[in-house]
Amino acid sequence: MQNKQHITPTITYIGVDDLDIDLFESQYVVPNGIAYNSYLIEDDHLCIVDTVDGRKAQEWFALLSEALAGREPDYLVVHHMEPDHASLIAEVYRRYPAITLVMSPKAAKMLRQFFPEHDFGTHIREVGEGDTLSLGQHTLHFIAAPMVHWPEVLVSYDDYDKVLFSADGFGKFGALCHDEDWACEARRYYFNICGKYGLPVQNLLKKAATLDIRTICPLHGPVLSDDLGYYLGLYDTWSRYEAETEGVLIAYASIHGGTKAVAEHVAELCRAKGMGRVAITDLCRDDMAEAVEDAFRMPRLILTAASYDGDVFPAMHDFLHHLAIKNYQKRRVGIIENGSWMPTAAKAMRQQLDKMKDITIAAPVVTIWSRMKESDCPMLQALVDAMV
């Protein structure tokens, strides 16, 4: 169990690390676990800010009990109803039956969906954009943040300690007990969790720009208090779908190694061209979430895939599907297909790319017949030249 930590003299961190989880949201590899963040504001009225995943109920209630020190909480503010933050609402209500649950109207509807066996009666206070909750010296100002990344999401601003409780915004993968670079896992988290919702994130950033924020308290990852302009700047870049790093991602899906050899050759051509960061990913074996992250991070993407069943090898189809549902756009893309009798991968990839916004397909589209040959090299060089 972690020790409670003071964010300010009157705000205590009571979140917990989860080092036992294998896949976050049953799809994202989290080798360093995940942190479920929760806070307690101590004032004339005691306010719990979000709960945690039910996986860590015992640890969290122990921290909450220690922080309360025998006192009864008055409020539980629910910024987001996703189960990794809201699983313990009913148990909090059972233990502290006088508590008032503060949430958006859409969250109140979801509350009854997630806990149909519980009657919360008159203990729900619905709030929205511009509403406030006075705790004494602290006043929470609620800001609607729909689709960051669920429609019921609120964030809140504490005008006393200048703290923004940002829900899933500014979160990252990784437990707090691991000291690691923020941007890498925050980027992977953002594009895979919130990536589709660039416009809602932009709307939230515009609202946040009007506030005097000294500290950001997200629901995952570390509390942020130093150089907030750095984090806000990255979120602005990410949510505008602009490239962050000069370079290219080469994503390949190879069956018997021939397509892999093409991708590795193209990577060398890109390095020789001085294209900046050159990343290469094996879509059949590497982390899909990291491949998505790199695709958004850089302005160029070269797809290299084998043909399969009159279409494209499934790992590439899956990758492009992930990009599409995360709103991939504003990128230059090169296409290389491989086939032994009737290459179909390029057409299949193009069909998926055509559904995305502001995608420029570089010419030429290159076809490899089974194995790369010396005669293929000029066309591959031409494609790399066209990517610049």
C-alpha positions in Angstrom: 0.0 0.0 0.0 1.2 3.5 -0.8 1.4 6.3 1.7 -0.9 9.2 1.4 0.8 12.3 0.0 0.0 16.0 0.4 -0.4 17.8 -2.9 -1.1 21.0 -1.0 -1.6 21.4 2.8 -5.3 20.7 2.2 -5.3 18.3 -0.7 -4.1 14.8 -0.1 -3.3 12.2 -2.8 -4.9 8.8 -1.9 -4.5 7.0 -5.2 -3.0 3.5 -5.7 -0.7 1.8 -8.1 -1.7 -1.3 -9.9 1.3 -3.5 -10.8 -0.7 -6.7 -11.2 -2.7 -5.6 -14.3 -1.7 -7.2 -17.6 -3.7 -5.1 -20.1 -5.3 -1.7 -19.4 -8.8 -1.6 -20.8 -8.1 -5.2 -21.8 -6.0 -4.0 -24.8 -3.1 -1.8 -23.8 0.2 -3.4 -22.6 1.3 -1.6 -19.4 4.7 -3.1 -18.4 5.0 -0.6 -15.6 1.4 -0.9 -14.4 -1.0 2.0 -14.0 -1.9 4.5 -11.3 -5.5 5.1 -10.3 -5.6 8.6 -8.8 -7.9 9.9 -6.1 -7.7 12.9 -3.8 -9.2 14.2 -0.6 -9.8 17.9 -0.1 -9.9 18.9 3.6 -12.0 22.0 4.4 -15.2 22.8 6.3 -16.6 20.0 4.2 -14.5 16.9 3.3 -14.6 16.1 -0.3 -13.3 12.9 -2.0 -12.3 13.4 -5.6 -13.0 10.2 -7.5 -12.5 6.6 -6.4 -10.3 3.9 -8.1 -10.6 0.6 -9.8 -12.3 -2.1 -7.8 -9.1 -4.2 -8.3 -7.5 -2.0 -5.6 -10.5 -1.5 -3.3 -8.8 -2.7 -0.1 -5.7 -0.5 -0.5 -7.8 2.6 -1.4 -10.2 2.3 1.4 -7.3 1.9 3.8 -5.8 5.2 2.5 -9.1 6.9 2.6 -9.7 5.8 6.2 -6.3 7.0 7.2 -6.8 10.4 5.5 -10.3 10.9 7.0 -9.0 10.0 10.5 -12.5 9.1 11.8 -14.3 12.0 10.1 -17.2 11.5 7.7 -16.8 12.8 4.1 -19.5 15.2 2.9 -19.0 14.9 -0.9 -17.7 12.5 -3.5 -17.0 14.3 -6.8 -17.2 12.0 -9.8 -15.4 13.5 -12.8 -15.6 10.3 -14.9 -17.8 7.2 -14.7 -15.4 4.7 -16.3 -15.0 1.8 -14.0 -11.3 2.3 -13.4 -12.3 5.5 -11.6 -15.8 4.8 -10.4 -16.0 1.2 -9.4 -16.2 2.0 -5.7 -19.0 4.6 -5.7 -21.6 2.3 -4.3 -19.3 1.0 -1.6 -18.4 4.6 -0.6 -22.1 5.3 -0.3 -22.7 2.2 1.7 -20.0 3.1 4.2 -20.8 6.8 4.3 -24.6 7.0 3.7 -24.8 10.7 4.4 -22.5 11.5 1.5 -23.6 13.5 -1.5 -22.4 12.3 -4.9 -21.6 15.2 -7.2 -21.5 14.5 -11.0 -22.9 15.5 -14.4 -26.4 14.6 -15.4 -25.0 12.1 -17.9 -22.9 10.6 -15.2 -25.9 10.3 -13.0 -27.6 8.3 -15.7 -24.6 6.0 -16.1 -24.5 5.6 -12.3 -27.8 3.8 -12.4 -26.6 1.7 -15.3 -23.4 0.6 -13.5 -25.1 0.1 -10.2 -28.7 -0.9 -11.0 -29.2 -2.7 -7.7 -28.5 0.5 -5.7 -30.9 3.4 -4.9 -28.9 6.5 -4.2 -32.1 8.5 -3.5 -31.6 12.2 -3.1 -27.8 11.8 -2.5 -27.0 12.8 -6.1 -26.2 16.4 -6.9 -26.1 17.1 -10.7 -23.7 19.8 -11.8 -22.5 21.1 -15.2 -20.7 23.9 -16.9 -20.3 27.0 -14.6 -21.7 25.3 -11.5 -19.7 25.4 -8.2 -19.3 23.5 -5.0 -18.3 25.4 -1.9 -16.3 23.4 0.6 -15.3 26.4 2.8 -12.1 28.1 1.6 -12.1 25.8 -1.4 -14.7 26.3 -4.2 -14.7 23.8 -7.1 -15.7 25.3 -10.4 -17.1 22.6 -12.8 -16.2 22.7 -16.5 -17.9 20.4 -19.0 -15.4 18.3 -20.9 -17.6 16.0 -23.0 -15.7 13.3 -25.0 -12.5 13.8 -23.2 -13.0 10.9 -23.5 -16.6 9.9 -22.5 -19.6 12.2 -22.9 -20.3 12.6 -19.2 -16.8 13.9 -18.2 -16.4 17.0 -16.0 -13.2 18.6 -14.9 -13.0 21.0 -11.9 -10.9 23.9 -10.9 -10.2 24.6 -7.2 -9.8 28.4 -7.0 -8.1 28.2 -3.5 -5.1 26.0 -4.4 -5.2 26.8 -8.1 -5.6 23.1 -8.9 -7.2 21.6 -12.1 -8.7 18.1 -11.5 -8.4 17.1 -15.2 -10.1 13.6 -15.3 -8.4 11.5 -18.0 -6.7 14.6 -19.5 -2.9 14.7 -18.9 -2.9 11.1 -17.8 -0.3 8.5 -18.7 0.4 4.8 -18.4 2.7 3.6 -15.7 2.5 3.3 -11.9 3.8 6.2 -9.8 6.4 3.9 -8.2 8.2 3.8 -11.6 10.3 6.9 -12.3 10.1 7.3 -16.1 9.9 10.0 -18.8 6.4 11.5 -18.8 6.0 12.3 -22.5 6.6 8.8 -23.9 3.8 7.0 -22.0 1.6 10.1 -21.9 1.7 10.2 -25.7 0.9 6.5 -26.0 -1.9 7.0 -23.5 -3.3 10.1 -25.2 -3.4 8.8 -28.8 -4.9 5.5 -27.8 -7.3 6.7 -25.2 -8.3 10.2 -26.2 -6.8 10.5 -29.7 -10.1 10.5 -31.6 -11.3 13.5 -29.7 -9.0 16.3 -30.7 -11.6 19.0 -31.0 -13.1 18.3 -27.5 -9.5 18.4 -26.1 -9.0 21.7 -27.9 -12.2 23.1 -26.4 -11.0 22.1 -22.9 -7.6 23.7 -23.5 -9.3 27.0 -24.4 -11.2 26.9 -21.2 -8.1 26.0 -19.2 -6.3 28.9 -20.7 -8.6 31.3 -18.8 -7.6 29.8 -15.4 -4.6 30.4 -13.1 -3.5 26.8 -12.9 -0.6 25.9 -10.6 -1.1 22.2 -10.4 -2.8 19.5 -12.6 -4.2 16.5 -10.9 -5.1 13.8 -13.5 -6.8 10.4 -12.9 -3.7 8.5 -14.1 0.0 9.3 -13.8 1.8 11.9 -11.8 0.5 15.2 -10.4 2.0 17.9 -12.6 3.2 21.2 -11.1 6.5 22.1 -12.8 6.6 23.7 -16.3 2.9 23.3 -17.0 3.5 25.0 -20.4 5.4 22.0 -21.5 2.4 19.6 -20.9 -0.1 22.1 -22.2 1.9 22.6 -25.3 2.2 18.9 -26.1 -1.6 18.5 -25.6 -2.2 21.4 -28.0 0.0 19.8 -30.6 -1.5 16.3 -30.1 -5.1 17.5 -30.2 -4.5 19.5 -33.4 -3.1 16.3 -35.0 0.1 18.1 -35.8 3.4 16.2 -36.0 5.5 16.5 -32.9 8.8 15.0 -34.2 10.4 15.2 -37.6 10.7 11.7 -39.0 9.0 8.7 -40.4 7.4 5.5 -39.2 7.8 2.4 -41.3 5.1 -0.1 -40.4 5.3 -3.5 -41.9 3.2 -6.7 -41.9 5.3 -9.6 -43.2 4.4 -13.3 -43.5 7.6 -15.1 -44.4 10.2 -12.3 -44.0 10.2 -10.9 -47.6 8.2 -7.8 -46.7 10.3 -7.3 -43.5 13.4 -7.2 -45.7 11.8 -4.5 -47.8 10.9 -2.4 -44.7 14.4 -2.6 -43.3 15.9 -1.6 -46.6 13.5 1.4 -46.8 14.4 2.4 -43.3 18.1 2.6 -44.4 17.1 4.7 -47.3 15.2 7.1 -45.0 18.2 7.4 -42.7 20.5 8.1 -45.6 18.0 10.8 -46.8 18.3 12.5 -43.4 14.6 12.2 -42.7 15.0 12.7 -38.9 13.7 10.0 -36.5 13.3 6.7 -38.4 11.1 4.2 -36.5 10.2 0.8 -37.7 7.6 -1.5 -36.3 6.6 -5.1 -36.9 2.8 -5.0 -36.7 2.6 -8.7 -36.1 4.8 -8.7 -33.0 5.3 -5.2 -31.6 2.9 -3.2 -29.4 0.0 -1.9 -31.5 -0.5 1.1 -29.2 3.1 2.2 -29.6 2.7 1.9 -33.4 -0.3 4.1 -33.2 1.6 6.6 -31.0 4.5 6.8 -33.5 2.2 7.2 -36.5 0.7 10.3 -34.8 4.0 11.5 -33.5 5.6 11.9 -37.0 4.5 13.5 -40.2 5.3 10.6 -42.5 4.2 6.9 -42.6 5.3 4.2 -45.0 3.1 1.1 -45.0 4.7 -2.2 -46.2 2.5 -5.2 -46.3 1.9 -8.6 -47.8 -1.2 -9.4 -49.8 -3.5 -11.9 -48.2 -6.8 -13.6 -49.2 -7.4 -10.9 -51.9 -6.9 -8.2 -49.3 -4.0 -7.1 -47.0 -2.3 -9.1 -44.3 -4.6 -8.8 -41.2 -2.0 -7.1 -38.9 -1.9 -4.2 -41.4 -5.6 -4.0 -41.7 -5.9 -3.9 -37.9 -3.3 -1.1 -37.7 -5.1 1.0 -40.3 -8.4 0.4 -38.5 -6.8 1.6 -35.2 -5.6 4.8 -37.0 -9.0 5.4 -38.5 -10.9 5.2 -35.3 -8.4 7.5 -33.6 -9.0 10.1 -36.3 -5.6 9.9 -38.0 -5.1 12.8 -40.4 -2.7 15.4 -41.9 0.0 12.9 -42.9 2.0 11.9 -45.9 1.8 8.1 -46.5 3.8 5.8 -48.8 2.5 2.4 -49.8 4.5 -0.7 -50.6 2.8 -4.0 -51.4 4.1 -7.5 -51.7 2.4 -10.4 -53.6 3.3 -13.6 -55.3 0.6 -14.0 -58.0 -2.0 -11.2 -57.6 -0.9 -8.3 -55.3 -3.9 -6.8 -53.6 -2.4 -5.1 -50.5 -2.0 -1.6 -52.0 -5.6 -1.4 -53.1 -6.8 -2.6 -49.7 -4.6 -0.2 -47.8 -5.6 2.7 -50.1 -9.3 2.0 -49.5 -8.7 2.3 -45.7 -6.6 5.4 -46.1 -9.3 7.1 -48.3 -11.6 7.2 -45.3 -9.2 9.3 -43.4 -8.9 13.1 -43.6 -6.0 15.1 -45.2 -4.0 12.0 -46.2 -1.5 12.5 -49.1 -0.5 9.3 -50.8 3.1 9.6 -52.1 3.9 8.3 -55.6 5.0 5.8 -56.7 3.1 3.0 -55.0 5.6 0.2 -55.1 4.8 -3.5 -55.8 7.3 -6.2 -54.8 6.9 -9.7 -56.3 7.7 -12.2 -53.5 11.2 -11.0 -52.7 13.0 -7.6 -53.1 15.3 -7.6 -56.1 18.0 -5.1 -57.3 15.5 -3.9 -60.0 13.1 -2.8 -57.2 15.6 -0.5 -55.6 15.1 2.5 -57.9 11.3 2.5 -57.3 11.9 2.3 -53.5 14.3 5.2 -53.7 11.8 7.2 -55.7 9.2 6.6 -53.0 11.5 7.7 -50.2 12.4 10.8 -52.2 8.7 11.5 -52.6 8.2 11.3 -48.9 10.4 14.4 -48.2 
